[in-house]
C-alpha cells in the first residue's frame, strides 16, 4: 500500500516506467512474429503506451529503431537463404518490423489529430462562455465593453486555434512521411516489398504485412496515397490470398473517407469485389460500401446495382445486410435518390449478363420501395426511352418486366398511350414475353377505380364526341395492343408512320407484330426485319384476294341485273300484246255469229 503522507507521484512515475518497459518487451518479443497471437497483443501494447507514457513519440522511435536493427543487421531475404556471413533474415522478423511501423504511423496520426480536436474544443468553450456572459444583468456600457473585450480575445484565440490546427495537419501531411522522418524513410522499402519486383518478397506473411503497412501509410499522407494508389489496386485485383483482398478493401474505406477525390475514380474496382469468390471478401466489401453510402461519404451512382445483386448471394449474412442497406437507402432524400438511380441500375443489371430469374427477383424486391404514384408515373417515360436505346431483345424483356412491376395509375396508363412511348415498344410486341407483360399491365389497370370504360361525368355523355372516346385508358391500351398483335393498324400509329416515312413506304408495326405472333417459340430470337418481310408478303396476298373477291362480286351483280332487265322487257311486251289478242278474239266471235 502507498502511504498518503509520502505522496503518490514517485510511485506512479516508477509504475509508468516499469509498465512501459513491459509493453515494449511485448512488442520486441523474440519470435513473436511466428505466433498469430503476437500481432493483436503488440497493437494493444502500443495503444497502451500512447495512453500512459508522457512522451509516446520517444517510445515509438525506440521501437522502430529496435525492430529495424534486427532486420537490417541481417540480409534482407524473405526466403531465408543463407548468405556468406551465415546470417539470414527470417520472414517473421521483417513482418514484425512492418507491423510495428504501420501501427505506430497510425497512432502518430491520431495524436496529431487529437491536438487539432483539442484546439476546436477550446474554441467552442470560449464561444459558450461568451454566450453565457451575455445574459448577466449589467449596465449597457459595461456590457458593451465586456463584449468588445471578449470578442477581441475570442477572435485572437480563435485565430490562434485555427492556425495551430492547420499547422498540425500540415505537419501530419508533410513531416510524418518525409524522407527525413523516421517513418517516411521506410516508405520506399514498403513499396518495394509490396511490388515484389525482385521476386524475393514472396512469403505470404511478409506480403500480408507489407500490404497492411502500405494501406496505413496511404491513410496518413495524401501524397503517398496518390503515388501508390495504382499499385494498391493492382495488388487487390491480382492477389491470390483472400486475407490481402479483405485488408485492402477495409483500408480503402478509410482512404475513401479521408481522400475522397483521390479514390473516387477507383470506386468501380471496389464495387467489383462484391462478386469475389471468397465470402469474407464480399462481406467486408458490402460492410464498407454500406458505411460509405449511408453516411454520404461517396457519391452514389448506378454502381449500387452491384449491391442489389447481394440480395441473391449464397451467404445469408450478406443477404440480410443487403436488405438492411436498401431498407435505409430508400429513406435518403425521401426516396428520390433511389428513384433517380433506378433506371441506371436496371440498365446495368440487364446488360451485365445476370441470370434472368435472378434479375427479376432483385427487381421485384427493389420496386417494392417505389410506392408513390408520382414516381411510378415518372418512370414510365424513362423506361420507354430505354426501348430505343438498345437493340438487345433480352433488355427489351427486362424493361417490359420493370413496367409490369410498377403500380401504374390512370396517368401512367395514359403515358403509355402517348404516341412517342407507344411507338417505342409497339414493334417489340412480337416477343411473347413482352406482349404478356403489357397484357398484365392492362389487367392490373382495369382493377383501378374509374377504369370500367364508362364516362365519369354525365355531361360527357351528351357531348358530341367521336366513336370510341368513351373508352377508359386501360381499354384503349388494350385495343391498341390487340390491333398491333392481330395486324390491324391503329389510325394513330398509321399517322405516326407517315410522318416518320416522309413520303416513303414504311412497314407497319402491326404487320410485324402479326408475323411475329404467328411465329413459333424458336422464332423468338429472330430479328424484326424478317418478321416485317413476312407481314408485308401476307399483306400483299390479302390485298390480292380482296381484289379478286370484289371482281367476282361485281360479275355476279351484273349477271343479276341482266336477268332482271330481261324479265322486265318480257313483262312489258306481254302487257303490250294483250289488247291486240283481245280484239282478234272479238272479231272471230262476230264472224261466227
Secondary structure, 3 states (H helix, E strand, C coil): CCCHHHCCHHHHHHHHHHHHHHHHHHHCCCCHHHCHHHHHHHHHHHHHHHHHCCCHHHHHHHHHHHHHHHHHCCCCCCCCCCCCCCCCCCHHHHHHHHHHHHHHHHHHHHHHHHHHHHHHHHHHHHHHHHHHHHCCCCCHHHHHHHHHHHHHHHHHHHHHHHHHHHHHHHHHHHCCCCCCCCCHHHHHHHHHHHHCCCCCCCCHHHHHHHHHHHHHHHHHCHHHHHHHHHHHHHHHHHCCCHHHHHHHHHHHHHHHHHCHHHHHHHHHHHHHHHHCCCHHHHHHHHHHHHHHHHCCCCCCCHHHHHHHHHHHCCCHHHHHHHHHHHHHHCCHHHHHHHHHHHHHHHHHHHHCCCCHHHHHHHHHHHHCCCCCHHHHHHHHHHHHHHHHCCCCHHHHHHHHHHHHCCCCCHHHHHHHHCHHHHHHHHCCCCCHHHHHHHHHHHHHHHCCCCCCCCCCCHHHHHCCCCCCCCCCHHHHHHHHHHHHHHCCCCHHHHHHHHHHHCCCCCCCHHHHHHHHHCCCHHHHHCCHHHHHHHHHHHHHHHHHHHHHHHHHHHHHHHHHHHHHHHHHHHHHHHHHHHHHHHHHHHHHHHHHC
